[in-house]
């Protein structure tokens, strides 16, 4: 499904950057129709029950119990520099931060980061983060296990890197049903960051109710 989303983003940029004439009509109109069809296919109720959200650059408290956050744009490649984890007992939120650098393993100064998606699967009780155009990882398996050793919500973690597809995948197997909020941070002089906030299902509902009052 993420590949259809990539296609939609690339076609969207093409539609706004190039004006081409075809038999008196403009190419952007045709591309707009294609984008609409792709959007209908991805979001059709009969095709998938999962929710899809575009990631923001700020935290909004919008959690998904079963669905996918998407973000980023095409680039020249990236490196997973580090994974950090913190937990706030007061609000019962576990935060996982992925630091992403350039293809050479250096801190990049991007206007935007590469394609990624972060999803939570209620049936399999896990969170999966897919990072496209990932060239290498600076995080070892031993470091990964140490990071999540004292996690209140993550039972186990694994990261795989596919050199042929140049894609990295982080899988977090959960101890209990949880909800996920994902957003991205891109600041000058710092690596791009994917931020994952994880809360138990009951806690996320309580936070939603308190905000609605």
N, C-alpha and C positions, 0 to 999 in steps of 0.2 A: 504494500500500500504506500509506503514512503516514496517509491519510485514514481508513482502517479503524481504525488505531491510535488516532487522535484520537477517533473515535466510541466506542471501547472505554473510553477514559479518562473521557469525559464521562458515559457511561452508568454507569460505576462510581461516580463522584461523586454522581450523581443517586440511585443505589440506596441509598447510605449517608446521604444528606441528607434524603430524603423517604420517608415510609412511607404508601403509598396502598392502600386496600382495593379489591379487585375481586372481587365475588362470594364474599366470605369468605376469599379468598387475598390475600397481600401482593404488591405490585408488585415489591419487591426480588427475590423468587423468580423472577419472570418475567424480570427484567433479568439475573439471574445466568445463566439459560439462554441468553439472547441473547449475553452475553459469552462463554460457553463455545463457542457456535457460531462467533462471530467469531474467537476464538483458534484454533479448529481450522482455520478457513479460511485464516488468515494463516500458520499453521505447518505446514499439511498438506504432506507430502513431494511430492505430485504437483503442488502449486501453486507452490512456490518452494523452491529448494535453498539459499537464503541463510539465514544465521543471524540471529536478532534478539535483541538484548540491551538491557535497560533500563540507562541510564547511572547511575553512582554519583556520589557527591560526593568520592570519594577514588580514587587510582590503585591498581589491583589487579594490573596486569600481565596482564590478560586481553585478548589480541589476537585480531582476526579477520582471516583472509586474504580472505574473501568474505562480507560480511554487513553488518548495519545496527545501529547504536546509536541508541536513541530516548530522549527526555526532555522535560521541561518540562510546562507546563500552559497553559490558556487565559488570555489577558491582554488588555490594552487596546492593545497595539502596542509596537514596539520599534525601536531604531536600532542599526546597526552602527557602533560608535564607533572601533574600531581593530582591526588584525590585527598580531600580533607573532610573530616566528619566532626560535627559538634552536636550536642544535645542540650535542650533547655527543659529542665524538670518542671519549671513554672508553667509553661504553655504546652509541654509534652510534645515538642516538635524536634525531630531529628533532621539536621541539615547536612546534605552531602554536596560538596562543591568539586567540580571537575575543572581544573586549570588546563586550558588548551593554548599551545603556542603554535609557531609556524612549522613548516615542513622540516626545518633544520634543527628543531628542538630548542629554539630560542623564544624569548618572550616577544610576542608579536604586538604590533600596534594597529590592529585592524579596525576598520569602520564597522565591520560585521564579521561574524564567525562563520565557519563552514556549516553545511547542512547537518542537522541532528534531529533525532526524535526521542522523546522520553515517554514511555508508556507504562501503565499499571494494568495488570491482568488479574481480575478478581477471581477467576476460576483457578488459575495456576498459582495465585497468591505470590506474585513476584513483580518486580519493577525491571524494565529493560531500557537501556540507553544505547541507541545506535548513533555512532559518529562516522559520517561519511568522509572520504578523502583523508583518512587517518593513516599516516605513513609509519609512525612508530610510537611506542609507549615508554615512558621513563619510570613507570610504576611496575615493580616486580610482583610476582605472585605472593611472595612472603610478606611484602609491604602491604599488599591488599588485605591479606588475612589479618594482619596486625591492626589495620585501620578499623576493621569491623569486629574486632574481638570482643569489645564491650558494648556493642550496639544493642539498644533495647528492642529494636524492631527488625533488624536484619539478621537472619539466621546464618546465611553464608553468602559469599560474593565471589564472582569470577569475571575475568576480563579476557576476551579473545581478540586477536588481531589477525585479519585476513589480508596477507600481502598482495594477493592477486586482485581482490576487489578493493583494496586500500580502504578498509572499513574496520572500525573497532566496535566491540559490543561489551557493555558492562551489564551483568545480570545480578540483581539483588533478590535473593530468596527470602521471603518475609516470615517472621514468626507468627504473625497474626494478620487478619485483614486490615488493610490500611488504605488511606487516600493519599494522592500525590498532587503537589503543585510544582510546576517547573517554570523557571524563567531564566533569562540570559543577562549577563553583564559584560559590557564592552567599554573599557575605559583606557585612555591614552597612557602608555607606559606600563600597563599591566596585561597579563594574559587574559584572553577571553575566558569567560566562566559560564558553565552550565550549573545552575543551582537547583537542587531537588529538596523540597520540604516534605517530610513524611510524617503523617499523624495517624493514630488509630481511627478507625471508622467512627466510633462513638465520639471521640474528641473533635473530629472535623465537623460533625453535625452540631455539636454544642457551640463551636465557634461561629458557624453559619447562623444559628438561631440568635446568638448574642449580637451579631452585626445587624440583623434584620429588625431589631427592636428600636 
